[in-house]
C-alpha cells in the first residue's frame, strides 16, 4: 500500500476525561470492556472471545458500524494503563491511561488506527472531517456516560 494511502486513512486521537472517582475505581470499570455498552451509547456490543480478546461493534452519529477484534496488549493496574491491539474495520491500537487528577481521576484515551472499512476508505479525504467529528461526539458521550455510571456506584 502506498505511503500516501496509509496516511490518508490513518487517524490519531487523544481525549482527556476528568472524572470524580478514584483512579482504581475508574480503572476497574474501564478494564471490563464487556460492560461498556451499559454506559457508553456508541459501543453497541462487546463479546468476549477469551480472557485477553473480544469483538466490539461501534456506531456513532454517522450511519455505519465499525467492527473490530481487540486483543489485550497491556493491563497494568499499577501504572493505570490498559492497551489493546485492533484488527477489522480499524487496525491499530487504543490505550487508556488512568492517573489521579483534580477531584478524582484523569483518564487519557489515545488511539492510532488505520481505517480498513471499504466504505470509509472510499470516502477518504472528503469525509475525513466528518469522521473526526463523529469520533469527538462518541468520546463526549462516553465521558458523560462513564461519569453517570461512576456516580451510581
C-alpha positions in Angstrom: 0.0 0.0 0.0 1.4 3.4 -0.9 2.5 5.6 2.0 0.1 8.4 0.9 -2.8 6.0 1.2 -1.7 4.8 4.6 -1.5 8.5 5.8 -4.9 9.3 4.3 -6.6 6.5 6.2 -4.7 6.9 9.4 -6.2 8.6 12.5 -4.7 9.6 15.8 -7.0 10.6 18.6 -6.4 11.8 22.1 -9.1 12.6 24.7 -8.8 13.6 28.3 -11.6 12.9 30.7 -11.7 14.3 34.2 -13.8 12.1 36.4 -15.0 12.4 40.0 -14.0 9.0 41.2 -10.8 7.4 42.5 -8.4 6.1 39.8 -8.7 2.5 41.0 -12.5 2.6 40.5 -12.2 4.2 37.1 -9.6 1.6 36.0 -11.8 -1.3 37.3 -14.7 -0.1 35.1 -12.5 0.5 32.0 -10.9 -2.9 32.2 -14.3 -4.6 32.0 -14.9 -3.9 28.3 -18.0 -6.2 28.2 -19.8 -3.6 30.4 -19.0 -0.6 28.0 -22.4 -0.9 26.2 -24.1 -0.3 29.6 -22.7 3.2 29.9 -21.3 4.2 26.5 -24.2 4.5 24.0 -22.0 4.2 20.9 -20.4 1.0 22.0 -23.2 -1.2 20.8 -21.8 -4.7 21.5 -18.8 -6.3 23.1 -18.4 -10.1 23.1 -15.6 -11.8 24.9 -13.6 -14.4 22.9 -11.3 -15.4 25.8 -9.5 -13.7 28.8 -7.5 -11.5 26.6 -9.6 -10.7 23.5 -13.1 -10.0 22.2 -15.1 -8.4 19.4 -16.7 -5.0 19.5 -19.2 -3.1 17.4 -19.4 0.7 17.5 -21.8 3.2 15.9 -21.9 6.9 16.5 -23.9 9.6 14.6 -22.9 8.6 11.1 -24.8 5.6 9.6 -22.2 2.9 9.7 -21.0 0.3 12.2 -17.4 -0.4 12.9 -16.4 -3.9 13.9 -13.1 -4.9 15.5 -11.4 -7.8 17.2 -9.5 -6.4 20.1 -6.6 -8.2 21.8 -5.1 -7.1 25.1 -1.5 -5.8 24.9 -1.1 -4.2 28.3 -3.1 -4.5 31.5 -1.1 -2.8 34.3 -3.2 -1.5 37.2 0.0 -0.2 38.9 0.6 2.3 36.2 -3.0 2.7 35.2 -2.5 1.5 31.6 -4.9 -0.6 29.5 -3.9 -1.1 25.9 -5.4 -3.2 23.1 -4.4 -4.0 19.5 -7.3 -3.9 17.0 -7.9 -5.5 13.7 -11.0 -5.4 11.4 -12.6 -2.2 10.3 -9.9 -0.4 12.3 -6.4 -1.7 12.6 -4.0 -0.3 15.2 -4.2 0.3 18.9 -6.0 2.1 21.7 -4.8 2.9 25.2 -6.3 4.2 28.4 -4.0 5.8 31.0 -5.7 6.3 34.3 -4.0 8.6 36.9 -5.0 10.8 39.8 -6.4 14.1 38.7 -8.1 17.2 40.1 -11.0 16.0 42.2 -10.6 12.3 41.3 -9.2 10.8 38.1 -7.7 11.9 34.8 -8.3 9.3 32.1 -6.5 9.7 28.9 -7.7 7.8 25.8 -5.2 7.6 22.9 -5.8 5.8 19.6 -3.7 5.3 16.5 -5.6 3.4 13.8 -5.9 2.9 10.1 -9.4 2.7 8.6 -9.9 -0.6 6.8 -13.7 -0.4 6.2 -14.1 -0.1 2.4 -16.9 2.4 2.5 -14.8 4.7 4.8 -11.7 4.3 2.7 -13.6 5.3 -0.5 -14.9 8.4 1.3 -11.3 9.2 2.2 -10.3 12.8 2.2 -13.7 14.3 1.6 -15.3 12.6 4.7 -12.2 13.0 7.0 -13.7 16.0 8.9 -17.0 14.1 9.4 -15.1 11.0 10.7 -13.2 13.2 13.2 -16.3 15.0 14.3 -18.1 11.7 14.7 -15.3 10.4 16.9 -15.4 13.6 19.0 -19.2 13.1 19.6 -18.6 9.5 20.6 -15.9 10.4 23.1 -18.0 13.2 24.6 -20.9 10.8 25.0 -18.6 8.2 26.5 -17.3 10.6 29.1 -20.8 11.7 30.1 -21.9 8.0 30.3 -19.0 6.9 32.4 -19.4 9.9 34.8 -23.1 8.9 35.3 -22.1 5.2 35.7 -19.5 6.1 38.4 -21.9 8.4 40.2 -24.3 5.4 40.7 -21.6 3.1 42.2 
